[in-house]
């Protein structure tokens, strides 16, 4: 069901993005191909033979609002550079970090680097420049902008797919290491010794799990790793804990109360030691957050345990609990 929900959200986002992009094209929101009237000033004078020279662009606020049909007020002056070549005069506006819309969106399509907005300078009479101190009428033509939102969604999907692949590959080594250590600990009897040690603490939370079942040991390792901020180590322990709990589950399709409780506790993720990643990012400044982290995660743990307990007592939930009644046609692992 979750896969269908995600698929529906993705399709819906593409439909809305396509609708907005078609509306932008129909209304010519970015004025593709239409020159934006501006004035240019050459602080150091105009040199017709120079391949690059500084320039200052003056934008009339009222003219800008009328041109793009917006209420946003642009800056009146932008500094940049004029690059002259056989292909024409290309204007690059440097330091345009606070560009108004739709120029900010146009920059994302036409930027040359370092957040510069670039366009072609037209309607410019080099003979009327004089000493360069007097503004000269000109116009800017920007690269055509189409399907902005569709491209943004596609780019985000590719970026997150790359991130997911990097995370997955990075976890392979961690999973192999800790799952191997679990095998050694299980063969050496350490897991069963740990079960006897944590039994008084975990039994009230997981009453359906037998007293000497190895699932309690895996749960203890998982919770310990979370408490000490070792998220990567907690993952394989949590996987093994769920696998052990599944051996007690007569259904392949429905989670049992212990599974729900383990998931709720992991979601709360009580922390006595800040996560390793946060410690690496903040250094010693993390000391200012330790008590806040402990209080917040402690309260979230209490709420998670209470919610899981109360939810499991609802009549409809109890009726569907595979620990109380085995659904017809299902078998456990």
N, C-alpha and C positions, 0 to 999 in steps of 0.2 A: 504493500500500500504506500509506503514511504517513497518508493521509486516513482509511482504514479503522481504523487504530490509534487515531487521535484520536477518531473517532466512537465506537469501542468504549469508550474511556475515559470519554467524556462520558456515554454511556448507562449505563455501570456506576456512575458517581458518582451519577446521578439515581436509579438503582434502590436503591443503598445508602442514600441520603438519604431516600427515600420509606419504606424499611423502618424506619429509625430513627425517623422522624416518626410513623409509624403505631404503633410500639411506645410512644412517648411519649404518644400520645393514648389508647392502650388502658390504660396504667398510670396515666394522669392525673399525669404527672411534674411538671407545673407547677401542679397543684391549681387548675385554672381555675374561677373563680367561688366558691371556698371561702375564707372569711376566714382570714387569718393572725393568730393571737392575739398582741397586743403590749400594751405599756403606754406611755402618753404623759405627758409632763411639760411644763408651760408655764413656762419660766424667768421670764418677765415677768408671769405671771398670765394667766388666761383672760379674754378680752374677747369676749362674744357678738356685739357689733356690729362688730367689726373684720373687714375683708375679707381681711386677711393678718396673721399673727402667727407668731413663732418657736415652734418646738415641738421637743421631744427625744423620740425613739422608743427605747424599751427593748425588747430582744429577748432572750428566754430561750433559751439555747443548746440545752438538752435538748428544749424544746418545738419549736424550729426543726428539729432533726434528726429528731424524730418526725414532724413535719408533712410534711416533704418527703422523708423516707426517705433521708437522706444522712448521711455521717460528717463532713461539713465543718462546722467551728465558725464561726459568724458573729460579727461584732463585737457587743458588748452594747449599744452606744449609737450612734445615728445622729441628727445634727442636720438639721433641715429647716424647712419653713414650711407652715402650714395656711391654705389659701385657702377661704373660705366664700362660697357663692353660693346661688342658688335651686336649682341642680342638685345641691347637696350639699357635703360637705366633702372637698376634694381635698388630699392630703398629698404634698408634694414633698420628697424626701430629697436635700439638696445635698451635694456633696463625697463621693459614694458611689463613689469610684474603685476601692475594693477589695471590692466586693460579692462574696459567695460565690455559687456556683451553687445553685439555678437563678435567683437574683435578678439575677445579671449578665445572663443571657439575657433575662429579663423586662424589664430596663431597656432593652435594645436595641429592644424592641417598644413600650414605653410611655414612653420618656424624653421630657421636654418641652423639653430643651435643656441644653447644658453638662453632659451626662452625668448628669442628675438622674433618679432613679427616682420615678415618681409612681403613686399609687393612691388609692382612695377610703377614707376613714376611716369605719368603721361601729362599732356597739356602743358608742358613746361617750355617756356621761351628763354633759352640761354642768353639771348641778346638783351633781355630786359632785367638782368640781374644787377648790373651796375657794380657797386662795391660789395654787394652781398648783405648789407645791413637792412635793406628794405624787403619786406615779404613779397614773394612772387607767387601769383596764382598757379596752381597745379592740381593734379588729381592722382589718386592712388587706385590701382586695380589689383585686387588680391586673387589668389588661387581659388578656383571654384570649390565650394563646399557642398558635399552631398552625403546623405545617409550618415549623419554624425552619430546618432544614437545606436544604429545598427553596428557601425564600426566599433563604437565604444564597448558594446556588449560582447562582440566577437573578440576584441582585444583582451577584455577582462577574462573571458572564458579560457583563452589560450594561456594567459598569465597564471591563472589559478590551476590550470591543468599542469603547467610546468612546476608550480609550487608543490602540488600534490605529489608529483613524481619525485621531486627532490626529497620531500619528507618521507615518502615510502621507502626510497632507496636508502636514506639515512637511517631508517629504523631497522633495516634488515640485519645489520651487524649487532645492534642492541638486542633485538629479539633472539638472534642465534646465541648470543653470549648468555643472556639470563635464562633462556629456556634450557640451555645446556647445564647451567649451574643448578637449575631446578631438578633436572634428571639426576645429577650427582647427589644433591641433597636428599632426594626421595630414596635413592638406592642406599644411602648411608643411614637412613632412618631419622634424619634431622627434621623432616616435615612432620612426622608422627610425634616427635618430641615437642615440636612447636605447638601442635594441636592440643596436647595435654596442658601446655602452659597457658594458652590463650582461651581455653574452653570456658572458664568462668566469665570472661569478658564478652565473648561473642555469642554464647548460648542464648542470652535474652534477645539478641537481635536476630538470630537465625535458629529459632526453636525447631524448625522442621528438618534441620540437618542433623544426622546422627552424631553422637558425641565424638567418636573416633574417626570420623570421615576426613580424608585429606583435604576436602574443600575448605575446611576451617583454616588449615595451615596456609593455603594459597590466598585466602581472604586476608589473613593476618599479614602476609608478605606484601600484598597489594596495598593495604591501608598504611602499613609502615612506610613504604616507598612514597606514598602521597604525603604523609605527615612530614617527612623530611625533605620534601620538595624534589624528589627524584622522579619526575614525570615519565621519563623514558623507561626507567626500570619498572614503574608501576604498570605499564602497558602489558608486558608479557605475563606478569603475575595476575593481572585482571583477566586476561584471556584464559589462562589455565584455571583460574577460579571459576569462571563461567563454564568451562568444559567439565570440571568436576561437578558443578551443580547440575549440569545437564544430565549426568549419569543418574541423578535422582529424579529426573523429570520424565513422567510417562508420556509426555506430548512433545512433538518436534516443533509445533506451531505456536505454543503459548508459554509465556514465561511464568515461573513459579514465584511465590512470595519471596524466597531468599534471593532469587535473581533480581527482582525489583528492588529489594532492600540494598543489595550490593551496588546496583546502578545508582540509586539515590545517594548513597554514601559517597561514591566516587564523584558524582556531580557536585556535591557539597565540598568535597576535597579539603577537609580540615588541614591547615598548615601550621606547624610549629616552627618550621624553618622555611624562609622564603624560597620560591622556586629558583633553580640554578640559573635559568635564563634571565630572570629579573635581577638576580645578584650580579650577573656578569654585566648587565646594562647599567645598573645604578651604582655598583661598588659599595663603599661604606655608607652612602646616603640611604641605603636600604634600611639602616637602623631606625630611621624615623618612621618606618611603616610597619615594623615588626608587630607591635601591640595592636595596631589597627587590623593587620592581617589575621592575627590570632582571634581577636574578638569577632571579626566579620565571619571568618570561616567556621568558628565555633558555633555561632548562632545559626549559620546556614546548615550545619550538621544536625543541630537539634530540630530545626524545621523539617529537614529532609527525612530524618528518621520518624518523626511524628506523622508526617504526611504519608509515608509509606505504610506505617502501621494502621492508620485510620482508613486509608484507601483499601487495604487488604481486608478490612472488616465489613465493607459494604456488601449488601446481599448479592447484588449482581456480580461483583468481582469474586466473591466466595464461590458462587455457583460455577464460574468459569475457571476457577483455579485448578490446574491439573493435579495439584497435590492432594485435593480432596476428592475429585472425581475424574477418571480417565475418559477423555472424549472418545466417542466411537470411531473405530477405524484408524487410531493413531497408536504408535509404539514409541518407546523411548530409545535412546542411544545406548 
